[in-house]
Amino acid sequence: MLAGRPVPVIAIAGLVALVAAWVGIVYFAEPWGATLAPSGMDARCYWVPTLADPYLHSNWLDQIAYPYSPAFLQVLQPIRILPWQIFMAIWAAILMAALVYMTGPRLILLGLAFFGLMEIWGGNIEVLVALAVVLGFRWPAAWSFILLTKITPGVGLLWFAVRREWRSLAIVAVATAAIAAVSFVLMPDAWHAWVQVLRNNAGKGGSGTWAAVPIPFFARLPFAVALVIWGARTNRRWTVPVSAMLALPALWYGGLSIMVATLPLLGARSWSDVLRVAAQGRAELAAEVGSARRLFGRRPEGGSIPGAR
């Protein structure tokens, strides 16, 4: 029952799909790599590194490369010490919980279909990036997760800057600095190494791989910046996760799952909400196109061309 009402069939189907996916993920995680569709390809990168030498494998194209800050490994340490298959079971459950938080029970299937299943199967953190964006509007400190892992999706913080929400930006800065400071005290050498890892991997994101959208980061970045600035000026929160997605260091196909964050930001918790939002979007687009046509299609009286003699 949901709030005293029968659970919709679509919600039950979504929960069944989640459970089936979780079982598949756990089963195919061990032995890792021995099947055609092993799970946890990306999560393996967080389980293998040691705190003593976290960046032993850090080249972007290494199969088990770890390029994030030491803080992320430290936070995951309580489950990283577990056997691989148990770690993957817990990690997949965490990612699924994040997905359900954003979709609600009625849109689980939509979230899974829109690259969510691909992302959770691989075990990358884009679903958590999406969740951090959503939570960040209420608790700006959530952006610390993004700045200490993927980094570049932090372009979404322009939302606060454009809107002059300096308090929110200050909270992000203080929270990130505090986490980094504690982590640095515990692992100073690793932090120095991470800076070098970032330098070595700059510009390599997604190059030479079939699993990434073949659009370079610096070609996507201007669009990400323009989108979030426009969104901040017009009060469109959904532009922030889309901007963050465009600004990923490498736009893996699973990274498109970040756009699931647009659902709660648009108030879509059911299929009828999705249809309503889509209709509203089409209407707004038509209005914008019509306005542009009127603006650029206008001619001076008499049909003369400005500047003509």
Wavefront OBJ file of the C-alpha trace (Angstrom):
o trace
v 0.000 0.000 0.000
v 1.152 3.553 -0.795
v -0.423 6.074 1.588
v -3.367 3.743 2.148
v -3.872 3.070 -1.568
v -3.146 -0.098 -3.594
v 0.375 -0.245 -5.012
v 0.215 0.445 -8.790
v 1.210 -2.397 -11.080
v 3.919 -0.189 -12.620
v 5.506 0.266 -9.193
v 5.432 -3.485 -8.510
v 7.010 -4.136 -11.913
v 9.711 -1.614 -11.114
v 10.518 -3.220 -7.776
v 10.627 -6.670 -9.380
v 13.004 -5.331 -12.040
v 15.224 -3.859 -9.334
v 15.416 -7.129 -7.422
v 16.115 -9.097 -10.602
v 18.835 -6.641 -11.581
v 20.402 -6.804 -8.113
v 20.488 -10.618 -8.213
v 22.072 -10.500 -11.664
v 24.654 -7.953 -10.578
v 25.675 -10.010 -7.549
v 25.781 -13.243 -9.540
v 27.856 -11.889 -12.425
v 30.251 -10.027 -10.143
v 32.062 -13.254 -9.294
v 34.202 -14.409 -10.909
v 34.699 -10.914 -12.289
v 35.498 -10.759 -15.988
v 34.808 -14.454 -16.630
v 31.510 -13.809 -18.419
v 30.460 -11.815 -21.439
v 28.633 -9.283 -19.236
v 30.507 -9.043 -15.917
v 29.040 -6.605 -13.419
v 31.008 -4.046 -11.467
v 33.491 -3.109 -14.211
v 33.776 0.399 -12.739
v 33.124 -0.529 -9.107
v 36.182 -2.775 -9.285
v 38.213 0.433 -9.535
v 37.074 1.411 -6.038
v 37.544 -2.018 -4.472
v 41.032 -2.879 -5.728
v 43.138 0.164 -4.634
v 44.812 0.123 -1.251
v 45.064 3.085 1.084
v 48.817 2.540 1.134
v 49.100 3.062 -2.641
v 45.730 4.218 -4.014
v 47.084 5.396 -7.374
v 49.077 2.350 -8.389
v 46.590 2.048 -11.271
v 45.531 5.559 -12.205
v 45.922 5.911 -15.956
v 42.489 6.781 -17.301
v 42.418 3.870 -19.739
v 43.563 1.240 -17.230
v 40.815 -1.277 -16.637
v 40.963 -0.702 -12.890
v 42.072 2.934 -12.877
v 41.259 4.969 -9.776
v 41.311 8.748 -10.502
v 39.236 10.186 -7.620
v 40.404 11.860 -4.419
v 41.687 9.821 -1.451
v 38.614 10.937 0.500
v 36.311 8.742 -1.588
v 38.349 5.612 -0.831
v 38.427 6.483 2.850
v 34.647 6.869 3.023
v 34.153 3.517 1.262
v 36.737 1.710 3.398
v 34.192 -0.018 5.692
v 32.755 -1.925 2.719
v 35.955 -2.077 0.648
v 37.466 -4.494 3.155
v 34.693 -6.990 2.400
v 34.999 -9.759 -0.213
v 34.365 -8.521 -3.763
v 30.960 -10.100 -4.272
v 29.635 -8.799 -0.938
v 31.042 -5.358 -1.676
v 29.283 -5.373 -5.042
v 25.994 -6.445 -3.464
v 26.105 -3.518 -1.023
v 27.343 -1.040 -3.622
v 24.607 -1.969 -6.113
v 22.000 -1.591 -3.372
v 23.319 1.905 -2.587
v 23.101 2.932 -6.243
v 19.609 1.492 -6.551
v 18.453 3.366 -3.451
v 19.741 6.595 -4.988
v 17.886 5.863 -8.222
v 14.608 5.113 -6.444
v 14.925 8.290 -4.378
v 14.925 10.289 -7.611
v 12.352 8.321 -9.591
v 9.916 7.349 -6.888
v 8.286 3.889 -7.070
v 6.220 4.634 -10.175
v 9.113 5.656 -12.415
v 11.677 3.011 -11.491
v 11.355 1.371 -14.913
v 11.962 4.699 -16.613
v 15.064 5.296 -14.519
v 16.420 1.840 -15.290
v 15.666 2.152 -18.996
v 17.268 5.573 -19.275
v 20.790 4.198 -18.769
v 20.193 3.635 -15.046
v 20.527 -0.150 -15.325
v 23.674 0.220 -17.430
v 25.173 2.553 -14.853
v 24.283 0.431 -11.838
v 25.452 -2.749 -13.572
v 28.838 -1.183 -14.150
v 28.922 0.337 -10.675
v 30.060 3.846 -11.604
v 29.036 6.847 -9.521
v 26.972 8.923 -11.948
v 23.717 8.004 -10.176
v 25.248 9.376 -6.979
v 26.342 12.502 -8.856
v 22.734 12.966 -9.939
v 21.545 12.493 -6.365
v 24.097 15.029 -5.102
v 22.754 17.597 -7.574
v 19.192 17.021 -6.384
v 20.108 17.157 -2.708
v 22.404 20.111 -3.328
v 19.503 22.504 -3.792
v 18.475 21.873 -0.191
v 21.824 20.875 1.313
v 24.592 22.525 -0.752
v 27.250 20.501 1.067
v 26.190 17.533 -1.110
v 28.236 19.102 -3.908
v 31.365 18.083 -1.993
v 30.845 14.559 -3.305
v 31.071 15.796 -6.892
v 34.071 18.061 -6.308
v 36.025 15.249 -4.640
v 35.296 12.691 -7.367
v 34.348 13.765 -10.907
v 35.195 17.463 -10.258
v 34.165 18.984 -13.612
v 30.382 18.487 -13.169
v 30.901 21.098 -10.468
v 30.189 23.573 -13.276
v 26.636 23.248 -11.990
v 27.666 25.474 -9.071
v 27.328 28.379 -11.482
v 23.637 28.136 -10.573
v 24.397 29.614 -7.157
v 26.876 32.162 -8.532
v 24.509 33.519 -11.190
v 21.704 33.764 -8.649
v 24.072 35.339 -6.108
v 23.333 32.671 -3.551
v 26.672 33.223 -1.868
v 25.708 31.420 1.323
v 25.160 28.196 -0.602
v 28.514 28.549 -2.342
v 30.181 29.208 1.012
v 28.651 26.039 2.448
v 29.985 24.026 -0.496
v 33.454 25.509 -0.077
v 33.603 24.975 3.683
v 32.218 21.422 3.539
v 34.596 20.388 0.750
v 37.584 21.985 2.481
v 36.723 20.322 5.787
v 36.448 16.850 4.227
v 39.647 17.369 2.254
v 41.490 18.613 5.338
v 40.585 15.585 7.442
v 41.455 13.268 4.557
v 44.776 15.071 3.979
v 45.793 14.699 7.607
v 45.267 10.942 7.325
v 46.807 10.490 3.844
v 48.976 13.505 2.884
v 51.110 11.632 0.349
v 48.027 10.357 -1.459
v 46.735 13.901 -1.895
v 50.008 15.000 -3.468
v 49.802 11.978 -5.759
v 46.210 12.800 -6.709
v 47.222 16.213 -8.009
v 49.725 14.523 -10.304
v 47.108 11.967 -11.393
v 44.788 14.785 -12.439
v 47.568 16.391 -14.461
v 48.470 13.133 -16.178
v 44.871 12.326 -17.101
v 43.839 15.807 -18.223
v 42.272 15.640 -21.671
v 42.258 11.836 -21.845
v 38.694 11.266 -20.721
v 36.941 8.768 -22.938
v 39.510 8.903 -25.715
v 39.949 5.673 -27.589
v 37.035 3.837 -25.962
v 33.796 2.569 -27.461
v 31.849 3.203 -24.247
v 32.023 7.006 -24.378
v 30.194 9.567 -26.479
v 32.919 10.753 -28.916
v 32.622 14.456 -28.088
v 35.679 15.961 -26.362
v 35.273 17.579 -22.959
v 36.301 21.040 -24.152
v 33.706 20.887 -26.929
v 30.970 20.065 -24.401
v 32.016 22.485 -21.673
v 30.775 25.750 -23.301
v 27.322 24.233 -23.762
v 27.306 23.071 -20.145
v 28.207 26.568 -18.934
v 25.677 28.308 -21.176
v 22.906 25.899 -20.174
v 23.322 26.297 -16.429
v 23.595 30.096 -16.716
v 20.393 30.198 -18.756
v 18.715 27.872 -16.292
v 19.748 29.993 -13.313
v 18.396 33.145 -14.945
v 15.090 31.523 -15.881
v 14.667 29.427 -12.706
v 14.928 26.058 -14.466
v 16.548 23.680 -11.992
v 16.503 20.773 -14.445
v 19.314 22.450 -16.381
v 21.782 21.796 -13.537
v 21.973 17.986 -13.846
v 21.976 18.218 -17.637
v 24.847 20.696 -17.408
v 26.680 18.424 -14.969
v 26.235 15.520 -17.371
v 27.637 17.526 -20.295
v 30.622 18.517 -18.160
v 31.670 14.979 -17.226
v 35.392 14.411 -17.855
v 34.360 11.527 -20.103
v 30.764 11.252 -21.260
v 30.297 7.520 -20.845
v 26.922 6.317 -22.075
v 26.082 5.378 -18.507
v 26.744 8.998 -17.593
v 23.538 9.958 -19.384
v 21.776 8.514 -16.333
v 22.542 11.786 -14.528
v 19.543 13.225 -16.348
v 17.314 11.055 -14.131
v 17.829 13.907 -11.667
v 15.575 16.050 -13.844
v 12.551 14.007 -12.711
v 12.367 15.225 -9.099
v 13.475 18.714 -10.138
v 10.542 18.887 -12.563
v 8.154 17.392 -10.023
v 7.651 14.203 -12.046
v 6.730 11.281 -9.786
v 4.411 9.367 -12.095
v 3.897 8.715 -15.796
v 1.117 11.290 -15.907
v 3.585 13.821 -14.495
v 6.083 12.881 -17.202
v 3.457 13.435 -19.905
v 2.470 16.759 -18.329
v 6.081 17.939 -18.181
v 6.668 16.822 -21.785
v 3.594 18.703 -22.984
v 4.656 21.785 -21.056
v 8.131 21.556 -22.549
v 6.762 21.312 -26.076
v 4.546 24.333 -25.460
v 7.444 26.378 -24.111
v 9.663 25.341 -27.034
v 6.968 26.299 -29.527
v 6.580 29.659 -27.826
v 10.341 30.279 -27.927
v 10.542 29.299 -31.604
v 7.586 31.531 -32.440
v 9.149 34.426 -30.571
v 12.429 33.941 -32.417
v 10.662 33.836 -35.783
v 8.833 37.051 -35.032
v 12.042 38.708 -33.893
v 14.241 37.679 -36.815
v 11.503 37.592 -39.421
v 10.416 41.182 -38.814
v 11.040 43.574 -41.698
v 10.928 47.389 -41.720
v 7.924 49.022 -43.272
v 8.057 48.979 -47.057
v 10.153 45.780 -47.007
v 13.435 47.689 -47.197
v 16.571 46.128 -45.832
v 18.274 48.017 -42.993
v 21.396 49.769 -44.248
v 20.459 49.448 -47.914
v 20.642 52.509 -50.112
l 1 2 3 4 5 6 7 8 9 10 11 12 13 14 15 16 17 18 19 20 21 22 23 24 25 26 27 28 29 30 31 32 33 34 35 36 37 38 39 40 41 42 43 44 45 46 47 48 49 50 51 52 53 54 55 56 57 58 59 60 61 62 63 64 65 66 67 68 69 70 71 72 73 74 75 76 77 78 79 80 81 82 83 84 85 86 87 88 89 90 91 92 93 94 95 96 97 98 99 100 101 102 103 104 105 106 107 108 109 110 111 112 113 114 115 116 117 118 119 120 121 122 123 124 125 126 127 128 129 130 131 132 133 134 135 136 137 138 139 140 141 142 143 144 145 146 147 148 149 150 151 152 153 154 155 156 157 158 159 160 161 162 163 164 165 166 167 168 169 170 171 172 173 174 175 176 177 178 179 180 181 182 183 184 185 186 187 188 189 190 191 192 193 194 195 196 197 198 199 200 201 202 203 204 205 206 207 208 209 210 211 212 213 214 215 216 217 218 219 220 221 222 223 224 225 226 227 228 229 230 231 232 233 234 235 236 237 238 239 240 241 242 243 244 245 246 247 248 249 250 251 252 253 254 255 256 257 258 259 260 261 262 263 264 265 266 267 268 269 270 271 272 273 274 275 276 277 278 279 280 281 282 283 284 285 286 287 288 289 290 291 292 293 294 295 296 297 298 299 300 301 302 303 304 305 306 307 308 309
